[in-house]
Amino acid sequence: MSPGRFAIDISPLRTSRDFRYVFAARLVSLAGIGVTGVALGVGGRRSGVWVGRCAEVSMS
């Protein structure tokens, strides 16, 4: 098996400006979701009501 069989094809990132924008936006969105999850976890130790409100807002 050659290593090239399992490589990710990144040619759409090179050729399509619109795809790069969508890809970057998705990365920023995922990073925000991760930060929110950590913040809710840390805040949950301090105030259960505040965490519930933040989770309610983020789900809507």
Residue pairs with C-beta under 8 A, 6 or more apart in sequence:
12 19
13 19
13 20
13 23
36 54
36 58
39 54
40 51
40 54
40 55
40 58
43 50
43 51
43 54
44 51
